[in-house]
Amino acid sequence: MRNMQRDHQSDATSLLSSVSEHAAGSLKEAALKRRPGGRSTKVQMAVFGATMELLLTKGYDAVTMAEVASRSHIHETSLYRRWKTREALVTAVLIQRMQEVLPMPDTGSVQSDLVRLLRTVMTFLQSPLGEAMIQASAISLHNAAMVSERLRYWGSRFDQFNRIVERAIERGELPPQTDGPLLLKTLIGPLYVQVFLLNQPSDEGLPERIVNLVLAGAKHAEKQKR
């Protein structure tokens, strides 16, 4: 048991390190892939890099358009012209980073896929990037453009998660009519409650307990239909 706890702690430490390193290090590569050499790409690369550096080193409250402009050497009016608000800029940066640091696993088992996914999400939520995501989301809750952007992001994530569900159905691990989006919401909801509503650190065993409970419920619901 102690060895398992040490392994889980090591996994969490590695994941948190990966979130920070990946977020800071992959920005340039991602931007260049979209539009190599373009002025727009260079501006976005500089602005996103400066924003990410502030988020990781000083936190969300330190991110201002003036500070990002100073660090990126891009005129402040250009930032407002393109992103309108600080929250819009932070949201754009975080959506890009979340696509990269929260991959959908494929281990060959739905139980291990979901546990690994929740451990990654839990580590992310407790990182500076996760805190910034929640703050930006709360502040911009009624901003139609930003809500649309978040819905687009989560729609993409649900599509990716459905592949985990489809593989599990093919292996006979989940009932054929499993609702993928509802399953994902049910899985990650407790993590948000633990970290942001209760403001309590999540223990390393929480992801596995959530997964076991949700999978048992999904299988029980299928039996009741028969």
N, C-alpha and C positions, 0 to 999 in steps of 0.2 A: 504493500500500500504506500509506504514512504517513497519507494522508487517511482511509483506511478505519479505521486504528487510532485516529486522533483522533476519528472519528465514533463508534466503539465506546466510547471513553473518555467521550465526551460523553453517550452514551446511558446508560452505567452511572451517571455522576454524576447525571443527571436522574432515573433510576429511584430511586436512594438517597434523593435529596431528596424525591421523590414519596412514597416509603414513609413517611418521617418526618412530612412535612406532612399526608399523607392520614390517617395513623394518629392524629395529634393533632387534626386539624380536623374529621373526619367523625363522630366519636363522638357528639356531641350530636344531629346530624341522624338518625343511624341509630337511636338510642334513642327519639327522639320519634316516629319512624315506627311503631315497634312498639306503643307505648301512650302516646299524647300526654296529658300532664298527670297521669298516674298517679303515686302515691307510689313504687311499685316502680320505675318508669322513672327517676324523679329520683334515687333511691338508686343504681341501677345506673350511671346517667350520671356521677354524682359519683365513685363508686368506680372505675369503669373509667377515667375521666379521670385520676384521681390515680395509678392503677397505671401507665397508659401514660406519664405524665410521668416517673415514677421509672425505668421501663425505658429510656426514651429519653435521659434526662439522667444517670442514675447507674448503670444496669445492673441485672441480675437480683438480685445479692446485696443491693442496697439496698432491695429490696421486702420489707417486713414488714407484717404486719397492723396493727401499731401505727402505723407511718408512714402507711400508706394511710388509716387511720381519722383520723389527725390532719389530713391534707391534704384529705380529702373531707368532713370534719365529720360523719362517720357513726360511731356508737358501735362500738367494736371487737367487742363481743359480737354485734352485728348482722351483721358481716362473717363471723364464725365460724359463725353460725347458717345463713347462706345458702351460703357457699362452703367451709366446713369447714377448709380448709388454704390456705396461701399458694400452693401449686402448683396447686390447683384454681382459684383466682382468676386466676392468671396464664394458665393454660390457656384459661379462658373468654374472657379479654381477647384473647389471641392468635388464637384461632379466629375471633372476630368480625372482627379486623383483617385476617387473612389472606384472608378472603372478599373484602375490598374492595381490597387492594393487590396481589393476585395474580390478575388477570382472565385468562380464557382468550381468546387473540387469534383474530381471524378476518380474515386478510389475503388470502385467496383462493388460498394455496399452503401445502401441509402443511409444506414445508421452512422457509418463513419463519415460519409459525405456531409451529413447535416451537423454532426458534432464538430467537424473541422471548420465548416462554414460559420457556426455560431461562435467558436473560439476566435476566429478572425474578426468577426463583427464586434465581439465583446472587447477585444484588444483595441480595435479602432475607436469604439465609442469612448474608451477611457483615455484616449490620446488627445493631444492638443487639436488635431484635425477633427476628431469626433465632437469635441466641445464646440469648436467653431461652427461645425455643421448645424448643431442644434440651435446655437445662438442666432445664426443667420436665418434659419428656417422660422424661428419664432418671431423675429423682428419683421420678416417679410411675408407673414402669413397671408395677408390680404393683397399682396402685390400680384396682379393677374399674370404679368409676364414671367415672374419668377416661379409662381405656382405652376404655370405651364411647363417651364423648364424642368422643374422637379418631377412633374408627372411624366414627362418624356423620359427622364432618367429611370424612374421606377418602372415604367412600362418595359423598358429594355431589360432591367434586372429581373422582372417577373418572367419575361421570355426566356432568359438564360436559366432561371431556376426551374422552369418547366422541363428543361432537358434532364435535370436530376430526377424529377418526378417521372418522366417518360421512361427513363432507364430503369427506375425502380419498379414500375408497372410491368415492364418487359421481363424483369427477373422474378416477378411474383412477390415483391416485397411490399407493394402498396396496392390497394384496390383500384380497379380500372377507372372508376369515376372520381378519383382524387382531385380535389380543387387545388391546383398548384399555388395560385396567388394567396388563397386563404391559408394554406399550410405555411407559407413563408411568413405571413403576418402573425400567425399564431406562434411561430418559432421565435421571431425576433422581438415580439412585443414585450415579453418578460425582461429582456435585457434593457430595453429603454426604460421600463418601470424601475428596475433595480438601480440603474446608473443615474437617470435624470430626475425621476419623480421622488425616489427615496434617497438619492444622493449617497448610495452605499456601494462600496467596491464589490464586484462579483467574484465569488470564489471559483476556483478552477473546475469544480465538479458541476457547476450550474448548467453549462451547455449540454452535458450528457444527460442530466436529469430532465431537462426540458425536452430533449429529443425523444427519450424513452417514453415520457408521458404522452407527447403528441402522437408518436407512432402507435402507441397502444390505443389511443383514442380513435385514430383513423381506422385501425383494423377492427375495433369493436363496432364502430358505426357501420362498417360493411357487413358484419355478421348480423346486425339487427335488421338489415334490409332483406335478408334471406328468409 
